[in-house]
Amino acid sequence: MEKNIMPLNVLPIGGFAKVKELVSDGIARRRMLDLGLIADTKVESLRKSPSGDPIAYEIRGTVIALRSDEASKILVEAIES
């Protein structure tokens, strides 16, 4: 993997990234695509729940909570805000 490519679930809170690849398949992949997680979509990691999972992300102007196992299947590239 490239230096800046990482799973979405390890993006620090307050960090920004662009979607590079979805590694899930089937219904899970369809759901991610329906949420707008397509190539080069900008994502911001907003906050964790008190238990640490799920994490809230801003995607295309909407706040979406994703569990760590779902977010780990979304590969992103860290970017500056």
C-alpha positions as CSV (number, residue, x, y, z in Angstrom):
1,M,0.0,0.0,0.0
2,E,1.0,3.6,-0.5
3,K,2.3,5.6,2.4
4,N,-0.9,7.7,2.9
5,I,-3.4,4.9,2.2
6,M,-5.2,3.5,5.3
7,P,-8.5,2.0,6.4
8,L,-11.0,4.7,7.4
9,N,-11.3,3.4,10.9
10,V,-7.7,4.5,11.7
11,L,-8.2,8.1,10.4
12,P,-7.7,10.4,13.5
13,I,-10.6,12.4,14.8
14,G,-10.6,15.7,13.0
15,G,-8.7,14.2,10.1
16,F,-9.7,14.4,6.4
17,A,-9.3,11.8,3.7
18,K,-10.4,10.9,0.2
19,V,-12.0,7.5,-0.5
20,K,-9.7,5.4,-2.7
21,E,-11.2,1.9,-2.7
22,L,-13.9,-0.3,-1.1
23,V,-12.8,-3.8,-0.3
24,S,-16.2,-5.1,0.8
25,D,-18.6,-6.9,-1.5
26,G,-22.2,-7.8,-1.8
27,I,-24.8,-5.9,0.3
28,A,-22.2,-4.1,2.4
29,R,-20.5,-2.7,-0.7
30,R,-23.9,-1.6,-2.1
31,R,-24.7,0.2,1.1
32,M,-21.4,2.1,1.1
33,L,-21.9,3.1,-2.5
34,D,-25.5,4.3,-1.7
35,L,-24.1,6.4,1.2
36,G,-21.9,8.2,-1.4
37,L,-18.6,6.5,-0.6
38,I,-17.2,6.5,-4.2
39,A,-13.7,7.3,-5.4
40,D,-12.3,10.7,-4.4
41,T,-15.2,11.5,-2.0
42,K,-14.0,13.7,0.9
43,V,-14.5,12.3,4.4
44,E,-14.0,13.9,7.8
45,S,-13.7,11.9,11.0
46,L,-15.8,13.8,13.5
47,R,-16.1,12.0,16.8
48,K,-16.2,8.6,18.5
49,S,-19.1,7.3,20.6
50,P,-18.4,7.0,24.3
51,S,-17.6,3.3,23.9
52,G,-15.3,4.1,20.9
53,D,-17.4,2.4,18.3
54,P,-19.1,3.6,16.1
55,I,-17.4,6.7,14.7
56,A,-19.2,9.6,13.1
57,Y,-18.0,10.7,9.7
58,E,-19.1,13.6,7.5
59,I,-19.6,12.4,4.0
60,R,-21.0,14.7,1.3
61,G,-22.6,17.1,3.9
62,T,-24.2,14.3,5.9
63,V,-23.1,12.8,9.2
64,I,-22.9,9.0,9.1
65,A,-22.0,6.6,11.9
66,L,-20.0,3.6,10.9
67,R,-18.8,0.7,13.0
68,S,-15.1,-0.1,13.0
69,D,-15.5,-3.3,11.0
70,E,-17.4,-1.5,8.3
71,A,-15.0,1.4,8.2
72,S,-12.0,-0.9,8.0
73,K,-13.2,-2.0,4.6
74,I,-13.0,1.5,3.2
75,L,-9.5,2.5,2.1
76,V,-8.7,6.2,2.1
77,E,-5.9,8.6,1.5
78,A,-5.2,11.2,4.2
79,I,-5.4,14.8,2.9
80,E,-5.2,18.3,4.4
81,S,-8.5,20.0,5.1
